[in-house]
Amino acid sequence: MSSTATAKHDSGPVLDWAAGHGPVTGALSATTGAFAVATTGAATHMPPGWALAVGAAGALGHTVVGLRVRNAGRTLATRAASWLVGAGWTTWAMTHGPLTWAALGSLATIGVGIGAAARSAALYEEAREEEALAAGQRQVAAELSAERRAIAAEWAERIQRVCSITVRVLGVEMWETGAGFSIDAELPPGGATWNKIAAESPRLSADARLPHGCTATASPGIHQGRVIIDVTTINVLEQERTYPTDYSVLSLHTGIPWGYRTNAQQILAYLREQCALIVGPTGSGKTNMVHAILAGFARAEDVLTWVIDLNAGSAGLPWVLPALNGDIVREDGKPVRPGVDWLAGTFDEAMTMLDAAVRVAKQRKMGYQDLLSKANTDLLPISPRIPQIMLVIDEGAEILASPDRQVRKLGEKILEVIRIARAMGVRTVLTALGATGSVLSNLMIRREAKVRVALTGGETEGMDLSKMFPGSRGLRVDQAPHKGAGFMGTPESPAALFKAWRILPNQIRDIIAATSDRHPLLDDVSVKAAGPAYTRRWDAERTAWMRDQATTGDPGEAPQGEAATGLRLSALNSEPRQSPEDELARRFREEIDAQFATAPEPHTGEDAGTDRPAGLNLSALRSEQDSPAQQAALAALLAAGPEGTGASAIARALADAYGTTRQTVVGWLKTWVEDGTAVRVGEGTKARYVHRSHASND
């Protein structure tokens, strides 16, 4: 068949032979079937009573089926009548002849009647079904409306009793999460405001007998004569929820999730123009929240994160070391980028970073004048091509209030970034240990840091919530006694209870791997302004302090294994200390020797020709050319048994004592597979390795 013919065939009408009959096709099928039976019966002298019997059977069958599916009586009568009328006409036509004008005309009339009756019955059934659905919805609405009316009456009376304000409840909205409801009420004339209800939040909560951790908080309504009262009935803040595993793409413009409210809904931070301030005493979950914030920035396609932590860079190291050490291996073989774009853990590196941020802000003002003019705005259009730089400074508020002269210079540079870089897309997130006057005394911080978080953890010292959230009433530390819980306020959302997600180290690694391709590159204008201080930020001499911290163990012990750096003077030790892994390997060999007929030490040249005894050969654990780290790795492989283990598990077990990376362990395992010491099972990320002594037993 030619292509033209195929096209014509494809463009023709498509018939669905599996579809049911409609009013027209049903009537046509019935009349043509009756005519065919009558013609055949008349030609073959078929007894006319047979047609009548078939019609009666069809009417009875359709009636039974209709009763089972609960069709209306009109539909049952229509279908039964169609069968009986068609059978009657067929019987009459077989007797008097189907090819007369009277027979054909009456058949056509019957067909039109059947079609009209079928259409009428179908419309009636549709209306009947819609009415049934509507009745069910009305019943549900009535029940819900009754519940809402009861809530409205109860809370109107409670507000009158507790606050001495007579409100008119206009609506009650039940939260989808099932954790509570919201009341929309109209304030009475005479100057009553929502603040008066907000101030009585503790008394309202107590009067309603709400569970501990649940509150009744008031906020402004659609205008100043309305109030919204959020009532929490289930305390979701006492539950520990891990960071969502949906690492989908985020944007600075659509908000970065920082946690969840008492109604279990996410709360977003919009930081295009705002800075942020996070306070929390030791043990309140502040470091965990910093990691959750860094996770959100890593997921954003238009944000680059620079981190300053003078406490040895601890806030940013989990986001940097897995990539620098090669612990994360992608399936496509491409290198993994760190989860943050720059990390400063020393005073000098922090000053270098802040100087670069100031130069970037100034250069962007000059270099993007044409873009600002075309966009008709004074705010630099942030996008993946021109990303925003988010400076996360751990305990940055303390830096600003420090009496130390050198640290004060760092604080002055932070304030300069906050002051000049808003329009050019450089914003800061500062943390502090408490909401005290020394932290909040700086006018620049109070004015620019409109996104504020107070993690209380039940701590009352240094937690002046009235200074942290001026104008908000009814906030008490004892409302958030759980770790990671506290209060969060933004320009879009008034201060209220919230909780940060728990984020684990393994999840940080997953986020680094999942978002590596998503991190934008710093625009050329900014790179030129930042200069070599930025382009060489990951040079070995600039990141040596990170690796030193990762490989340093007990101060009394020198670093061991292939990750050790510097001069090792173990020969001067009169009694060399044995690492825990070496001791574990020694005890493991002794236990195996006691239970199995193990082989002796590797044969020397003079007895190499003798037969080796059968048994479990552990000589690989005592090879002179192996490092202690490699011996410990092989011991861990053997101890894993028939189930085997992976490179990541071995690397984690040896990391503290030897600083061994996953990439190094992968090389050892590859060598052991080639020489037969180990057997690889599975492929890809599910690959595991089994020692040959256990693999032979499978």
N, C-alpha and C positions, 0 to 999 in steps of 0.2 A: 504494500500500500504506500502511495506517495505521501510526502510530508503534507501536501495541501489537503489530501483526503483525510489524513489523520487529524489535521487541524479542524476540518469541517466536522469530523466525527466527534471530536472533543467538545466542540462548541454547541452541539445539539442538546436537547432536553435530557435531563438525567432522571430516570424513573427509579423510585425506591420501591422495589417489589416486596420488601418486608414491612412496609408501612401499613397501618390499618386503613379501613375504608372510612371515607367521610360521607356526608349526606348525598353528594352527587354520585361518587363512585359506588357507593353502597346501593343506591336506587338503580343505577345502570347495571350493576352486577346481578341484582335480583331479577330485573325484568328480562335481561338477555338469558339468564339461566332458566327462567320460567318458559320463555319462548322456545329455547332449545329442547327442553324436556317435552313440551307440548308437541312440537313438530316431530321429534323422534318417536314419541308415544303414539301419535296418530298414524305415522307411517308403518309402525311395527304392530299396530293393534294392541298396545299395552292397556291393561285394565285401568280405567280412570281412577279407581279408588286408591291405587297405590300412591298417586301424587298427593291425594288428600291426607293419607296416612303419614307420608314424609313431612308434609307441612305441619301436621299436628305434633309430630315428634320434635321438629325444629322449634316450634313455639314453646313446647314444654321444656326443652333443654335450655333455651335462652332465659326462660323465666327462672329456672333453678339457679343458673349462674348469676343472674341479676340479683337474686335474693342473697346469694353468698357475698357479693361485693356491695350489698346494701344500696342498690340503685333505687331511685324514686319509683313510686307506683306508676307515674306517667310514662317513665322510660320502659318499664316492664310491659305495660299495655301496648305501647307503640311497637315494640319489637315482636310481641306475640301476634298482634294484628297484622303486621307485615308478612309474617310467615303464613298465617291462615288465609289472608287475601290472595297472596301469590299462589298458594296451593289450590285455592278455589278456582282462580282463573285458569290454572293449568288443567284442572279436571274438566272444566267447561270447554276449554279449547280443544282438548283431546277428543271430546264427544262431538263437537260441532265444527271442528276444523280451525286451525290457528292462522290460516292464511286469508281470512276474510277481513274486510275493512272494519267490521264491528269488533273482531278479536284484536286487531292491531291497535285500533283507537282506544279500546278499553285498557289494553296493556300499557299504552303510553300514559293514560290518565292515572292508572295505578302507580306507575313509576314516579310521576310528579308528586303524587300524594305521599308515597313512601319517603321521598327526599325531603319534602316539607316537614313531615312528621318527625323524621330523624333529626333535622336541623333544630326544630323546636325543642325536642327532648334533650339535645346536646346543650343548647343554651340554658335550659332549665337546670341540668346537672351542674354546669359551671357556676351558675348563680347560687345553687344550693351549696356547693363546696366553698365558694367565697364567703357565703353567709356563715357557714360552720367555722371557718378560720377566723372570721371577724368576731364571732361570738366567743371563741376561745381567747382571742386577744383582749376583748372587752372584759372577760372574766379575770385574766391576769392583771390587766390595768386596774380593774376595780380592787383586786386584792392588794396590789402595790400602792394604789392610791389610798386605800384604807390605812396601810402601814405608814405611808408618808403623812397622812392627816394626823395619825396618832403621834408621830414624832414631832410634827409641827406644833400641835397643841401642848405636848409635854414641855418642849423647850421654850415656847412662848411664856408659859406659866413659870418656868424656872428662871428665865431672864427677868421677869417681873419680880419674882421673889428675892433673887440674889442681887440684881443690879438696880432694881427700882426703875426699870425702863419698860414701857409697854411697846412691844414690837409687833408688826404684822408679818407673818411668815408668808413669803410669796412662792417659795419652792424648796423642795428637799431633793437632793441628788445623792443617790447611793453610789459609792465608789465601786468601780469595776473590780478592784482587788479584794473587796469584801472586808476591808480593814476599817471602815467607818463611813461617814456621810458628811455632806455640806449643807448648810442651811442658808438660804438667801432671804434676808429679812429687811423690812422697811422700818426706819427709825421714826419715832413720833415727832411731830412738830414741836418747836420750843427750844431747839439748840442742842439736843442730845447727839452725841457723836459716837463713832465706833470705838474710840479709844477707851471710853468708860467701860464698855463690855470687855475689851481686851485686858484692862487692868484687873478685872475680876475673874480671869481665867482659872486660877487655882481654886477659887470658891465654886465656880461652875463645875469644874471637874470633880470636886469632892461631892457636890450635891448630886451629880449624876452617877456617883459610885463607879467611876471609870477605873479600870485596872491600872496598876502602877505603870508609869511610862506613857499612859494615854492622856491626852489633853483635849480641851475645848478652847481653841484659839480663834480670835476675831481678827479680821483684816478688812480693808476698805472694799466697798462694793462697787457697782457700776458708776455710782455718783456718791456725793457726800451724804446723801440721805439714805444710803443702803449699807448693809454690813453683811459680810460672809463669815459664817462661823463653821470652822472645820472641827468635827468631832471624831476623834480616833477611838475605836472600840477594841482593836487588837494591836498589841505592842509589837510591831515588826522590828523595832530597834534592838530588842534583846536577842534576836536571831543573828548568827554570823553568816553572811552571804559572801561568797567568793566573787571576784571580779568577773563580769560576764565574759563567756568564751566566744562571743560574737565579735571578732576583731574587724568589723566592717569599717569602711572608709568614713572618717569624720572630717569636718571642716571647721575652721575657726568661726565662720559666719553662722553656722547652724548650732553652735554650742558644743562644749566638751562636757560629758557627764562626769560628775565628781562624787556622786553617791545617790542615796534615795531618801525620800521623805517618809513620814509616818504612814502615808497612804500607799507606800511601796512603789511610787512612781519616781523615775530618775529626776534629778535636779541638774540643770545645765548651767555652766559658767560661760558667759560671753565676754571674751577678753580682747576683742579688737581694740577697744579704747581704754578698757579698765585694767588696773593692776589688781593684785590679790594679796590678802594678808591672812595667814593661817597661824593660829596660836594653839598651843597645847602643851601641858606639862609632860614630864617624863612618864612614860607608861600609858599615855592617853591614845596612842595609835597615830601620832603625827608622822613618824617616818613611813608607816604603811600608807598613809594618805598621800604623802609625797610620791611614793611609787605609783599609786593609782593615778595621780595627776600626770606623771611622766608617761604612763601607759596611754592616757588619752591624747597627749601631745604626739606620741609616737604613731598613733593611728591616724592623726590628721595629715592631710595631704598638702597643707599650706602652712605648716609650722616647723621651725627648727628650734631645738631646745638646747640652751646653754646652761650648764649647772655649775654653781659655785658652792662648795662645801669645805670650809676650812678645817673640819673635823676629819682630815685624811680622805676627803672625797667620798665618804661612805654612802652618801645618798645616790651618787651616780655610778659607783663601781659596778653594781649588779647589771647595769645597762651597757657597760663598756667592755668589761673583761671577757664575757663569753665570745664576743666578736673578735677582740684582739688576740685572744689565745687560740682561736680556731676551734673552740668547743662546739660550735654549731656548724654543721655541714649541710648545705643545701643539695637537693637532688640534682639540680642542673649544674652543680659545681661552681657557681658564681660565689664570690666572697660576700659575707654577711656584714652589713654596715652596723655600727653600734646604735643602740637605741636612742642615745643623745648625741648631738652634733659636736659638743665640746664640753670637756670636764676640767674644772680647776679645783685642785685640792690644796694649793699653797697660796700664800699671799701674793707672790710675784706673778703666778699664773692668773690669779683672779684680777690683778691690776691690768695685766696684758689683755684679758678678755674684756674688761670694762672699757679700756681705752679703745679697743677695736669696735665695741658697740657704739661708743660716742662717734667715732669716725664714720661708721656705717650710717648712722642717723643723719649726720651732716652731709655726707656725700649723696645720700638718697634725696635730700632736699634740693640739691643742685642738679643731680643727674636725671631726675624724673619730672622736671618742670613741664616738658611737652606732654607727658602722660597725664599729669594732673590737669593740665589745661584742656586736653581732649575729653577727659572724664568729667570736667567741670566740678571738681571737688578739691578740697584741701587735705583730704585723707588719702594716703597712698593706697591704691587698689591692691589689696593682698590677694594672692593667688598662688598656685603651685609654681608659677614662673617667678614671682616675687614673694617669697614666703615671709611670714612674720617671725621674728626672733623672740622667743620666750625665755627670759632669764629667771631661772629657778634658783634662789639663794637661800640655802638652809641656814636658819638662825640669822637671817639678814637683818631683822629688826634689832637684834642685839648688837650687830655691827654698827648700826646707825647710832645707838645709844652708848657705845663703848667709850670709856674715858681714855683709852690708849691712843696715843697720837698717831701711830702708824695705822692702826685699824680705823681711826677716824678718817684718814685719807681715803680708805676704801669706801667708807660710808658716804663721803662727799661725792665720790665718783658714781655710786649707786643713785644718789639723789639727782645727779646731773643727767643720768640716763632717763630717770623717771620724768624729769622736767622737760627735756627737749625732744624725746623720741616718740611721743604718743602718735602724732600724725604719720610718722614714717615707719610705724610697725615694729617697734621694739618695746615690749612690756615686761613687767617683772611679777614674780610670785615670791613673796617673802614669808618666812616662817619665824616664829618666836615661841619662847617657852611659857609666856603668860600674857594675859590682857591687862597690863599694868600701865600706869601713867607714863613711865619712862619709855615704853614701847610706843604708846599712842600719842605722845606729846608732840611728835613731829607733824606739822601742818601738811607737808607734802604727802605723807603717808595717809593721813586722814582724808585728804581731798582726792587722791588718785586711787587708793585701794578701796574701791566700792564693793568688790567681791570679798566678803569676810567670812572666816570660818573660826569657830571656837570649839575645839575638841576638849571636853571637860573630863570625861572618864570618872566623874564623881568628885574631882578635885575642886576644892573651894578656894584655896590660897592662890592669889594672883589671877583670879578669874572675875574681873569686874565686867559683867556682861552689859551694864548700862553704858560703859565707856566704849566697849567693842561695838555695840549696836545702839547708838543713841536714838531715842524716840521709840524704841520697842519696849513694851511693858509686858510683865508676866513671864519673863524668861528666868528660870531657876536652874542652877547647876544640878540639883537632885533629880531633875527630869531626865537627865542623860547620864546615868551612872555606868553605862556599859562602855567598854573599850572600843574606840573608833566612833563613838556617838558624840553628838554635840549640837551646835547651832550653826546654821549657814544662812547668810543673807546676801542678796544681789540687788542691783537696781530694778530687776524685773520681778524678784520674788522677795518678800519681806522676811526678816529673820525668823526662823522656825527650826524645830527639831529635824535632824537628819542623821544619817550614818554612812560612813565610807565603807566601800567593799574591802574585803580581805584579799590581798594579792600575795601569792606565794612565789618563791624564787624560781620554781620550775615554770610557772606561768609567765614570769618575766622573760625567760628564755624563749618561750613559745611566741610571745609578742614580738621580740626582737626578730625572730625568724620570719614571722608572718608579715611584718611591716617593713622589712629591709628595702624592698623595691619601692615603697611608698614615700620614703623620705625625699623631700624636694632638695634640689641643689641651690645653694646660695647664689643669688643673681650676680651677674658680672660686675655691676656697679658696686655692689656691697663687697664682693671679693677683692676688687681693686682697692677699696677703702680699707678693708681689714688687713691686707698685705700679707707678708710671710708669717706674721703671728698667727693668722688663721690657717693658711694653706699648709703649714708645717706642724699643726697642732697634734698630729698623731705620730710625729717622729719618735724614734726610739729613746732619744735623750729626754724628750718632753714627757714621755709616758713611763719612764723607768720607775718612778715612784709607785705607779699602779702595780707593776709586776713585783716590785720588792715587797709590797704589802701582801700580795697574793701568795708569795712563796715563803715568807718568813714564818717560822713556827715558834718553838720555845726559844727565848733569848739565849738560853744556855746551850743550845744545839746549833750546829752549823747546818745550812740547807743541804739536803741530800738529793741524790739522783741527778738526772740530766737537766733538771731545772735549776740547779744550784748556781749561784753567781758569785764572783769574787774568789779570793784565795782561800783554799781550805787547808787548815793546818792540823788535820786529824792525826798526823804522825807524831805530833807533840803530846798527844793525850796518852797518859800512862795506861789508862783503862778505857778504851773506846766504848762509848755507850751504844747499846743496841736499840734500834727503833722498834716501836710496837709491831710493825709489819714483819720485821725480821724475826722477832720473838714468836709471832703467830706462825710464820712459816716453819720455824724450827720445831715448835710444839706439834704442828700438823704432820711434819715428817716423822717425828717420833711415834705419833699415834698410828700412822700408816705402817711403819716398820713393825710395830707391835702386833698388828692385826693381819698383815699380809706378808707373803714371802717376797720381800723387795729385793731388787738387784743391788749389787755392791757399787762402789764408786766406778766411774768410767774406767775402762781397761787401759792400761799403759801399753807401750809398744811391745814389751816382752811377752805379755800374756794375751795379746790381742787375738791370737789364733784359737784360744780355748772357747768352748761353747759357753754362752751366757745362760744362767739359770732362768727358768721361767718365773714370772711374777710381775708386779707393778714396778716400773722403772721410774724413779723420781730423780734421776741424775740431772735432768734438765733444770731442776730447782737449785742445783749446786754447781752450775757451770761457772767457771772462773771468769769467763769473758762477759757474763751478764752483770748488769748493775743491780744494786739492792732493790731499786724500784721495779726492774724487770723481773727479778725473782719474786717479789711480792705480787706482781701482776699475774705471774704464772701460778702462784699459790692460790690466788683468788679464783682463777679459771678452774683449777682442779677442785677447789672447795665448792664450786657452783654445782657440781654433780652432773647427772645426765640432762638436767634441764638447761644447763648452759647459762651464759650471761652475755652481755653486750659491752661494747667499748665504753659507752657513757658510764655504765655502772662501775666498771673497773677504774675509770679515771676519777670518778667521784670518791671512791674508796681510798685512792692513793693521793688525792689532791692535797690534803692537809699536811701529810708527812713528807711528800716528795715534790709537790707542785706539778705533778704529771698532768699533761693535757690530753684531751681525747684524741687529738691528731697523732700524738706519740703512741698511744695505746693501739690505735688503728694500724700503725706501721708494724708494731710488734705482732699483732694478731695476723696480719697478712703474711709475715715471715713464718710464723708458726704453722699457718695453713699450708704454706709451700713446702715446709720440711716435714710435714706430717704430725707435728706436735698437737695441733688442734684441728677440728673439723668445723666448717661453717655450715650452718643450717638456716635456710630461709634467705630472702633477698630484701634489699632496700632497708627501710627503717625497722623492719621486723627481723633482721638478721641477728642470729645469736651464735655463739661459739662454744663448742663442747671439747673438753680435753679428750685426747684419743683413748685414754684408759677407760673413760665412760662411754665414748662413742662405740667402742668395740662390743659393749654389752647390750646395745640397742637391738 
